[in-house]
Every structure is written in structure tokens, then in C-alpha cells.
Amino acid sequence: MNFRSLILIISLIFSLLLAGMNYYHEQHLPTLAFIAIISFILIFSLLNYVFQKFVYERIKAVYKLIHNLKLGKELKDALGDHKSDDPIGDAEKEVRDWAKQKTSEINQLKAQEKFRKEFLSNISHEFKTPLFAIQGYIETLQDGMIEDNPDMAVSFLKKASKNLDRLSYLIHDLDEIAKLESGQVLISKEKFDIQILIRETIDYLEDKASDSEIQLKFNPKSHNPILVKADRKKIQQVLVNLIDNSIKYGSRGGKTQIKAIPLIDQILIEITDNGQGIEEKNLPRVFERFFRTDKSRSRDIGGSGLGLAIVKHIIEAHQQNVHVRSTEGIGTTFSFTLEKA
């Protein structure tokens, strides 16, 4: 129901009431009809003037302001002309939509604030742990251990060096994520055989896998090239992170299986280990920065805790998808797609 229809109905009701009141005093129908018509005209005119002057124009101005602000106009330009047949109804709709939008924005801000606090807490802890360890080793060495126990001093220096490496990984990976998120890292696509890259990555990680007694297996069904179109260096970084992750968290004496599966217009890469697996509740968070399913074991193993976050950013920069599925006690599979060349 629009504005004028409302006034029309109100005027009609009041004019009928006035005519009804006069009916008890005078039952002359022509006179009653005249009174009803005159009352209707007067009441309609009065209500129309009052609503136009004090309600309609103000609501119309509010509607213009809300509508134009939603369009992103500056406040000084927001009161420009915007015609509407039903500004009251439109204003109500605009306010409801605006309220929903602001509620959504507030929820997003709260989530971002929570994420920021968690991130600052995590990064503070990640930096403090190796720094305090290095500080402790150096202070012990300064207290005379080098002369008193040279073998122990060498051991402490090695541990300090290991913690420095961890700090170096952390700073490098943070810088990498910052560049990926800001778009500073450009994806330079080229055509290459993904099977060759997988074999190169396996050769690079073979010694580390042997130390953990883990077999790295890649047995393609065909010897024909599987060509993809992607940034070769970045995809090698993805493969290194995922295969290295399978070595770190795989079961000693187990294996990591790598597969390259042709799809219609994509190539699916899968890296599967037979480690302890990941709890189902933790699966949605494995690509978060610094998220660790087993914090104590993860820090003993090493790494920055940013590897999977980097993997996600690189694959999404290629406009492709990365997934994880896992079953506790059986193993974990990370998979990602690449554009087929």
C-alpha cells in the first residue's frame, strides 16, 4: 500500500464516521451525502498537506541519503535527486538491507579481530621460543662452558644454530605470505611436464625421507608426459612443502605416495601418507597460519608453521583448488589441481 492510498482510506473512514454521527440527528440522505463528500475532501486535503509537509518529504530525504550513501557517494553529494514512487516502503527496505549489511560487516570485523589476536599471539610465541633458547645457550657459553666442557659447548652451539635456522625459516615464510597476499609475487606460467618436477622434488627430499625411514613412491601409469601450465618454481615449492610435511608427520617405516591424475581440463596431484592422520574437527583449519594439530610434536620437528598457508596461497594464485582429507590412524591426503596444458 502506497502513501496516497493510505491517506485516501483514512479520509474515507473519517468522512463516513462524521456522516454516521449526523445520521442520528438528521436522516435526510442528500444532506448526509453532501456532508460526507465535503468532509472527505477537507480531511483528504488536510491529511495530504500534513503528511507531505511533515512526514513524506522528510522520509523521502532520509531515503535519498541512505540510498546514495549505500552507492558509495560522499556525504555532501548523498542528498542528490533520486526518484521513487514509494519512498516510505523503499526507505524501510533500504534500512533493513543496510542493517543486514552492517551486521555482516560487524561479524566480519569481530572474526578479523579474533584472527588478529590469535595471529599476534602465535607469532609472538613462535619467535620467543627459539630466541629464548638461543639466549639460554649463549649465556651458558659465556659463563665458561667453552673452557670447562668443550664437547658440551659444541653441542650447545649446534642447538643454537638450529634455532637460528628456525627463525630464518619463520622470517622467510612470513615475507613470502605477505608478498603473496599483497600480489607482489607474480605468477609466471609456463608449460612443463609435472612428472619430471615430481621426480626432481623426490630426489631433493630423498635423504630426509631415508633418515625417517619413509619411502617416497611415484609410479605413473604411463610414461607419456603430463603437461601443465603453471609457475614451475612455485609449484615445486608446493610439492616440497607437501612432501616434506608427509615425511615429518608420517609413520616411521611408512611411505608417501604421489600421484598425478589427468582430469578433463586439469591435472590432480595427490600426496598421501600413512601417518597418524588429522582429527576431523581440525581439517578446516590446517591451512591457517601457525595452526598445528600437535603443537608439542610440531615444534620438535621444526619448520615455521606457515608451509600449508603458503601452499594454499600459491594454488589459489593459480586460480586452482587445494584440499585435504584424513582419517585418524590411517593417514592424510593433500591434493591440488593444475591447469592442463
N, C-alpha and C positions, 0 to 999 in steps of 0.2 A: 504494500500500500504506500503510495507516494504522499508528498506533503499536501498537495491541493485536495486530494481525495479525503484526507483526514479532516481538513477544515470543512469541507463540504458536508461530511457526515455529522460533525459536531454542530454545525449551524442548523442542519435539518432537525436534529434531536431537540435543540433549544427552541426552535420555532414551533415544533409540534407540542412541546411542553407548555409554551405560552398560549398556544391556541387551545390546548386542553384545559388550562386554568380558566380561560374566558368562557369555555363551553358551559360551565356551571352557572355563570351569571347571565349569559346571553346565548340562546340557541339558534340565532339567525345565521344560517350557513354561509351566505355571501359575505357577511361581516367577518365571520371566523376565517374564511378563506383569505380575505384581504389582510387580516391581522397576521395570519401565518406567513403570507408572502412577504409583507413588509418586514416582519420580524426576521425572516430568513435572510433577506437582502442586507438588513442592518447588521445582523450578527455575523454573517459571512464576511462583509466588508471590514467590520471591526477586527474580527479574528485574523483575517488575512493581513491587515495592516500591522497588527501587533506581532504576529509571527514573522512577517517579512522584516520588520524593523528591529526586533529584539532577539529573535531566535534564528530564523532562516539564514540571514546574511552572516551572522557570527559563525554558525555551523559551517556555512559554505567557506568562510575564510579559514577556519580550522582545517577543513578537508583539503583545501588548496595547499596549506602549509605542510600537512602530513604527506600528501601525495608527492609534492615536489622535493621534500627532504628525502623521501624514500628513493627518488630518482637520482639522488646524489647532488642536488643543486646546493649552492651556497645559501646561507640563511637570508642574505639580502635579496637574492633572486627567487626565493622559495614562494613568495606570495604573488607570483605571476598568474596570468589567466589560465584557468583550467576548467572547462565547462563540464557540467554534469547535470543530468535530468533528475537525479535523486541524491543530492549531496549528503542527506542525513543517513540514508542506507549505505552509501559509499563510504562515508566517514566511519561508520560502525565497522564495516568490513576492513577498511584500512587500519583502524586501531587494533582490531583482532589480529590481522596479519602482522602488524608491527609488533604486537605483544608476543606473538609466537616467535618471530624472528629474534627479538631481544632476549627471550627466554633461551632460545637455542644458542645465541652468542654468549650469554652468561654461563651456560653449561659448558660451552667450549673453553671459555676463559678459566673456569674452575678446573677443568681437566688439564689445561695447559699449565696452570699454576701448580697442580699436583705433580705433573710430569717434571716441571722445572725444579721443584723442591727435591724430588727423587733423584733427578739427574745431578743436581749440585751435591746432594748427599753422597751419591755413588762415586762421582768423580773425585770428591774430597777424600773418600775412603781409598779409592784406587791409587791416588797419589801419596797419601800418608803412609800406606803400608810399606812400599819399597823405600820411601825416604827415611822412615824411622829405622828400618832395618839397616840401611847404609850408614846412617848416623851412629847406630849402635856398634857396627863393625869397626868404623873409623875411630871412634872413641876408645874402643878396646885396644886397637893397634897403637894409638897414641899413648896409652898407659904403659907401654913397654913390652907388649906381647912379641914384637918383632925380634927382640933380643932374647926374651925368655923362652919362647916356643915358636921357632921359625916355621915349622910344619903347620901348626895351627894358624899362624898368621897368613900363610899362603891360602889355606882353606877359607879363611875369612875374606881375603881379597877376592877369591873366586865367587863367593856368595854375594859380595858387594857388587861385583861386575854383573852377575846375573840379575840383580835388582835394577842396576842401571839399564840393562837391556830391556827390562820390563817397562821402565819409564820411557825409554826411547820408542818402544812399540806403541805405548799409550799416546804419546805426543804425536807420532806419525799418523796413527789411525784417527785421532781427533781432527787433525788437519785434513786428512782425506775425507772424512764425513762432512766437515764444514764446506769443503770445496764442492763436493757432490751436491749438497743441499742448496748451495748458492748458485749452482750451474756453472761454476768456474771450470770444472773438468768437462771438456768437450768429448763426446763420443765419436771416434773416428772409425767408421765402419769399413771393413774390407772383406773380401771373400777368402775363406780358408777352410781347410779340412779339420773338422773338430776332433776327429780320431787322432790325428797327429799331435794336436795340442794336448789331448788327454794323456797320450803316451809320454810326451815331454814332461808333463806335470808329475806323472807316476815316477819317472826316472829321478826327478828333483827330490821327491819325498821318500824314495825307496829306503835310504839309510835310516831315516827316522822311523819308518814303519818296521824295519828289521829290528831296531832297538826295542820296539814294543811287541815284537813277535806277531805282527799283523801282516797278512798277505793283501797286496793290492791287486785286484783282478779286473782286467778289461779284455773281454773276449767278444769282439764284434761278430755278428752273424755273417757279414760279408766283408770282403777286402776292398770293395768299391769305396771311393771317397764319399764322405758325408759332408757336403759343403754348407756352410752357414755364412750369414752376413752380419758381422758384429765387430766390435773393437777387440782385437786379438789379445792385447795386453791386459785389458780389463777382464775379459773372460778367463784368462789364465789366473788372474788374481782371485776370481770367484772359485775356480777349481781348486787352487791351492788352499783357500780358506776352508772349503767344504771337506776336502780330502784330509787336510790336517786336523780338522775338527773330528772326523771319524776315527783318526788314529788316537787322538787324545782321549776320547770317550768310549772307544771300542774296547771289547774284552781282550785281555792279553791272550795271544794264541789264536785270535779270531781272524776275520777277513773283512775287507771293504770291497764291495762290488760296484764297478762303474759301468753304466750303460748309456748308449746313445741310440735313441729310438726315433726313427723318422715318422712324422705325422703328415697331415695333408699339406700344410704350408709352414710347418715348424719342425724343429728338432727338439725332442725332450731328452734332457740329461738327468740321470738319476745316480745318486751316490748313496749306497746302502751299507750300513754297518750292522754287526750283531752284538752291539754293546748292551748296556743296561736299559736303554730307552729313556723316554721322557714322559712324565706324568701328563695325562690328557689335559688337565687344568692349566698346565704351563705352556702347551703348544702355541696358543695365540700370542705369547709374549717372547718367544725365542729370538725374534728379530729385533727386539728392543735393545737399545744401547745399555751395556753393562748388566743385562739380565743374565743370571746364572741359575741353573736349576739346582746345582750342588755347589754352593759358594766356597765351602772349605776345600773341596777337591779341585775346583776350577782354579783357585788361586795357587794351589800347589803345582798344578800342571803348567800354569803360566798363561801368557797372552794378555791382550788388553781388554777382552770382553766386548770388543767392538766389531769383530770379524763378521758375524752374521748380519749386523746392521749395515756394514759396507756391502756385503753380498746383495742385500735387498735393494740398496740404493743403485748399485750398478745395473742390476737386472731391470729395475723399473726405468732407469735412464735409457735402456734399450727398448722400452715400451713392451716388455715381456713380463712373465709371471714367475714367482718363486714360491714353492710350497714345502711343507714338512708334514710327515706323518710318522707316528711312532707307537710302539707297543712296549710297555714296561717288561723287561726281562727277555725281549726278543730282538729289538733293535730299532734303528731310526733310518728313515729315507728322506733325504733332501733332494728336491727336483726343481729344475728350472727349464724354461723354453728359450729357444733362439730362432730367429728368422731363417728359414731355409733359403739358400742362395739358388 
